[in-house]
Structures are given as structure tokens and as C-alpha cells.
């Protein structure tokens, strides 16, 4: 018998049993005849008791002990997968010796744990700023840039930093309200237009100052340009300056029009100017910098992109399938709107989403049966991912909020 002391607990195993597994640690211990090699396999050796001591977890060694006696490795649900894998690797036992059902459940638990740790790491990175205060040490104007960085990136560092964060959100809302009011007919007079232009100028000046402060306080220009929030900030201020540029070009083209009576360039510039003005709607994305809910929603979409892509694939399949079916049963009806399969795509998309505008409806009984199946499929399809997405969103939001509070 081989006397084995694991963490103060004594086990006795027959050497001929251990010799059946020569690649394991205890199998080598039973087969080696050189005392020096045996001492390399254990932590200590008690000469008086003839015991080989191992400073390992005795509770997990019970499963190792059972493996040598029965040839089957037990895997219990309550054990930590990482700790268990570390222990069996130390003893030189492979997971293949466990039964298939236990091995499948254990590997699933390992994958869940790995996914959980990965998400936790990404959640922490979501709230951690790209820079840190220590990165400015020893750099040009390091103290000043660190002060600007705390002021603009760390709203919890001081009261002025919190005020700037609140002002940033306030100016975003003011800008969106101003863009909305500029489309109202009563505000298109000379006075209202002047007020809207002044409001837009103030917001643009604030956003530009905020962007320049972030640029100055950045320790790496390349990382600054690659950051998603900084790209949103740039998109928020570019329309104002592009609009000024195009308005000046527009005035020049008006003089050209008066001289040569050509209006093509003027009309083209007007369309481009409208498109540039519409880009101001992206300013609302700046709220995500200070909103935990928006960041949790964005994080949920990134983590659940496979489910979302599957949902879009199912919707596309449903649109093509039911548009083909409705066209096949309705195309002979006089005055029908289902003249072709592409013309039926809109009806199928609206029916699958269960919106049902009613602008295009089937006239035959068979067509209405197809519509009923389409709507039923849409209800089932829309109900599938909602619980998954909502549960993950609420979980990520709670974790982000808790991490934010701990900071």
C-alpha cells in the first residue's frame, strides 16, 4: 500500500492499482524506484510513517481517490470548475475519465463561467475611461492636462467637473429642441430664425470647446480618434461648420446664377445643406456618455448581436415567404395591390411586425388565411427575443450602476 497524506488526511491505495495509470502523478509515484524522483512528485515525505505528503485540497482528492478505485471520475455540480480543473491537472488525470453526461454538464458550466467572467471584464472596461491620471506623469504640461482630463472626463472628481457634465447634457437637449423648433412654420420668420441661429451658435461653441478640451487632455492622439464617443462628438460639431461653408458657397453660386441664369448648382447645394442640418440629430448620442441606461442598452446590443441577427434573418425569411404566398393567391384579383412579390414585401413586413396599417389588405378568403398565419408567426417571432434581451439589459444595467456607485 502507498500511504498518501493530502492536506492532513491519510489515504491508502494499492500500488498495483496506481500502476494502471502510469501517466498520473500517483502512478509515477508507485512505479518510480529512485527516491529522488519520488520526492520531486510530492511536497514532503514522512520517514517514520512512510507517508507522502501533498499540500492540496483533501475534499477534491476524495474524487481522485474514487477514480483510482473505480476507474470513473466523479464531477459534482457544487464544485468550482476552475478549481477542479486545476486539481485534476495537478494529479495528472484527464477529464475524459469522467462519464459523458457529467462531462457535458461540467463543460457547459465551464463555458458559462468563462462567459460570465468575460462579460464582467467588458462591463468594467465600459465604465473605465480610456485614459488614466497616471498617464500624464512626465509629459508636456502633464499637470495641466491631468487637471483638464479630470474636469472633462471624470465628473465625480470635483464640483466643476459635475457641472460641466450636466451642462453637456443640457446643451445637447437645447440643441435638439432648437433643431425641432426650426421646422415649425411659426418659427420660420425673421425673429425666430435669428433666435435659432444664435442658439445653434452657442451650442456649437460649447461642443467645440468640449471637444478641444478632450483633445488637449488625451495622452494618445491615435486612441483619441479611435474612441467611439469622440467620433460622436466630432459628428456633433461638424454640421455647424459645414453649414457655414456651404452657405458661403451658396451665396457665391447665387451671384453666378444672376450672371449666367443657372440654378442647377444652387439647388444641389440646398439639398446637401438640408442633409448636413439633419446630421445634427446625432447629437443626441452624446447623452450616452453620461447615461448608464443608454450605455447598458448599447452593451446589450453588442452582447446579443447573434440573437438580433437571427431575429432579422427570421423576419427576412418570413417577409419573402409570406409575400410569395400572398402574391400567388391574390395576383388574379382585379385591382389588387399584390401585382408582384416585391410589391407584397411591405404588406408582409407590416403584418409580421403586427403593426397592421391596413393600407394593403387581401380580398380573398385564402389570402386572409395566409394573412392570419403571417400575423401569428409574427407574434411568436416578436415574443421570442424580448425576454432574453430585457433580462440581459436589466442585468447589465444593474451591474453598471453598481460598478458606477462603487467608483
Residue, then its C-alpha position, 0 to 999 in steps of 0.5 A: x500500500x502507498x500511504x498518501x497524506x493530502x492536506x492532513x488526511x491519510x489515504x491508502x491505495x494499492x500500488x498495483x492499482x496506481x500502476x494502471x495509470x502510469x501517466x498520473x502523478x500517483x502512478x509515477x509515484x508507485x512505479x518510480x524506484x529512485x527516491x529522488x524522483x519520488x520526492x520531486x512528485x510530492x511536497x514532503x515525505x514522512x520517514x517514520x510513517x512512510x507517508x507522502x505528503x501533498x499540500x492540496x485540497x483533501x475534499x477534491x482528492x476524495x474524487x481522485x481517490x474514487x477514480x483510482x478505485x473505480x476507474x470513473x471520475x466523479x464531477x459534482x455540480x457544487x464544485x468550482x470548475x476552475x478549481x477542479x480543473x486545476x486539481x485534476x491537472x495537478x494529479x495528472x488525470x484527464x477529464x475524459x475519465x469522467x462519464x459523458x453526461x457529467x462531462x457535458x454538464x461540467x463543460x457547459x458550466x465551464x463555458x458559462x463561467x468563462x462567459x460570465x467572467x468575460x462579460x464582467x471584464x467588458x462591463x468594467x472596461x465600459x465604465x473605465x475611461x480610456x485614459x488614466x491620471x497616471x498617464x500624464x506623469x512626465x509629459x508636456x504640461x502633464x499637470x495641466x492636462x491631468x487637471x483638464x482630463x479630470x474636469x472633462x472626463x471624470x465628473x465625480x472628481x470635483x464640483x466643476x467637473x459635475x457641472x460641466x457634465x450636466x451642462x453637456x447634457x443640457x446643451x445637447x437637449x437645447x440643441x435638439x429642441x432648437x433643431x425641432x423648433x426650426x421646422x415649425x412654420x411659426x418659427x420660420x420668420x425673421x425673429x425666430x430664425x435669428x433666435x435659432x441661429x444664435x442658439x445653434x451658435x452657442x451650442x456649437x461653441x460649447x461642443x467645440x470647446x468640449x471637444x478641444x478640451x478632450x483633445x488637449x487632455x488625451x495622452x494618445x492622439x491615435x486612441x483619441x480618434x479611435x474612441x467611439x464617443x469622440x467620433x460622436x462628438x466630432x459628428x456633433x460639431x461638424x454640421x455647424x461648420x459645414x453649414x457655414x461653408x456651404x452657405x458661403x458657397x451658396x451665396x457665391x453660386x447665387x451671384x453666378x446664377x444672376x450672371x449666367x441664369x443657372x440654378x442647377x448648382x444652387x439647388x444641389x447645394x440646398x439639398x446637401x445643406x438640408x442633409x448636413x442640418x439633419x446630421x445634427x440629430x446625432x447629437x443626441x448620442x452624446x447623452x450616452x456618455x453620461x447615461x448608464x441606461x443608454x450605455x447598458x442598452x448599447x452593451x446589450x446590443x453588442x452582447x446579443x448581436x447573434x440573437x438580433x441577427x437571427x431575429x432579422x434573418x427570421x423576419x427576412x425569411x418570413x417577409x419573402x415567404x409570406x409575400x410569395x404566398x400572398x402574391x400567388x393567391x391574390x395576383x388574379x384579383x382585379x385591382x389588387x395591390x399584390x401585382x408582384x412579390x416585391x410589391x407584397x414585401x411591405x404588406x408582409x413586413x407590416x403584418x409580421x411586425x403586427x403593426x397592421x396599417x391596413x393600407x394593403x389588405x387581401x380580398x380573398x378568403x385564402x389570402x386572409x388565411x395566409x394573412x392570419x398565419x403571417x400575423x401569428x408567426x409574427x407574434x411568436x417571432x416578436x415574443x421570442x427575443x424580448x425576454x432574453x434581451x430585457x433580462x440581459x439589459x436589466x442585468x447589465x444595467x444593474x451591474x453598471x450602476x453598481x460598478x458606477x456607485x462603487x467608483 
